Amino acid sequence: MRKYIVLTAILFSATACGDTWGQRAVTGGGIGAASGAVLGAATGFNPLLGAVVGGAAGAGIGAATTPRH
């Protein structure tokens, strides 16, 4: 379980690379969906549900953390 927590922390730290609101939402959603699917499969849950939840969370976090210039 420890390696999954470390993997999640690494993926969340890389979430939402981009300069604009749209770029960060798309990349955050993609990274979140991938990590959610992997974690869902690794922990015995539904990978599709993990991808949906991870993608939504990643897109939301990516859009919310757009830098202000």
C-alpha positions as CSV (number, residue, x, y, z in Angstrom):
1,M,0.0,0.0,0.0
2,R,2.9,2.3,0.7
3,K,4.1,2.3,-2.9
4,Y,0.6,3.3,-4.1
5,I,0.6,6.2,-1.7
6,V,3.9,7.3,-3.0
7,L,2.8,6.9,-6.6
8,T,-0.3,9.0,-5.9
9,A,1.7,11.7,-4.3
10,I,4.0,11.8,-7.4
11,L,1.1,11.9,-9.8
12,F,-0.7,14.6,-7.9
13,S,2.5,16.7,-7.8
14,A,2.7,16.4,-11.6
15,T,-1.0,17.2,-12.2
16,A,-2.0,20.1,-14.3
17,C,1.2,21.1,-16.2
18,G,0.3,24.0,-18.4
19,D,0.0,27.8,-18.5
20,T,-3.6,28.4,-19.3
21,W,-6.8,27.4,-17.6
22,G,-7.7,25.0,-20.4
23,Q,-4.3,23.4,-20.6
24,R,-4.2,22.7,-16.9
25,A,-7.7,21.3,-16.9
26,V,-7.0,18.9,-19.7
27,T,-3.6,17.7,-18.5
28,G,-4.9,17.5,-14.9
29,G,-7.9,15.4,-16.1
30,G,-5.7,13.1,-18.1
31,I,-3.2,12.5,-15.3
32,G,-6.0,12.1,-12.8
33,A,-7.8,9.6,-15.0
34,A,-4.7,7.6,-15.6
35,S,-3.8,7.5,-12.0
36,G,-7.3,6.8,-10.9
37,A,-7.5,3.8,-13.3
38,V,-4.2,2.4,-12.1
39,L,-5.1,2.9,-8.4
40,G,-8.6,1.4,-9.0
41,A,-7.1,-1.7,-10.7
42,A,-4.3,-2.1,-8.1
43,T,-6.6,-1.9,-5.1
44,G,-9.3,-4.2,-6.5
45,F,-11.9,-1.5,-7.3
46,N,-13.4,-0.7,-10.7
47,P,-10.7,0.9,-12.9
48,L,-13.4,2.7,-14.9
49,L,-14.8,4.3,-11.9
50,G,-11.3,5.2,-10.7
51,A,-10.6,6.9,-14.0
52,V,-13.8,8.9,-14.0
53,V,-13.3,10.1,-10.4
54,G,-9.6,10.7,-10.9
55,G,-10.2,12.6,-14.2
56,A,-12.9,14.8,-12.7
57,A,-10.7,15.6,-9.6
58,G,-7.6,16.2,-11.7
59,A,-9.5,18.5,-14.1
60,G,-11.0,20.5,-11.3
61,I,-7.7,20.8,-9.4
62,G,-5.9,21.7,-12.6
63,A,-8.4,24.4,-13.5
64,A,-8.5,25.8,-10.0
65,T,-4.7,26.2,-9.7
66,T,-4.1,28.2,-12.8
67,P,-1.4,30.7,-12.1
68,R,-2.3,34.4,-12.1
69,H,0.0,36.5,-14.3
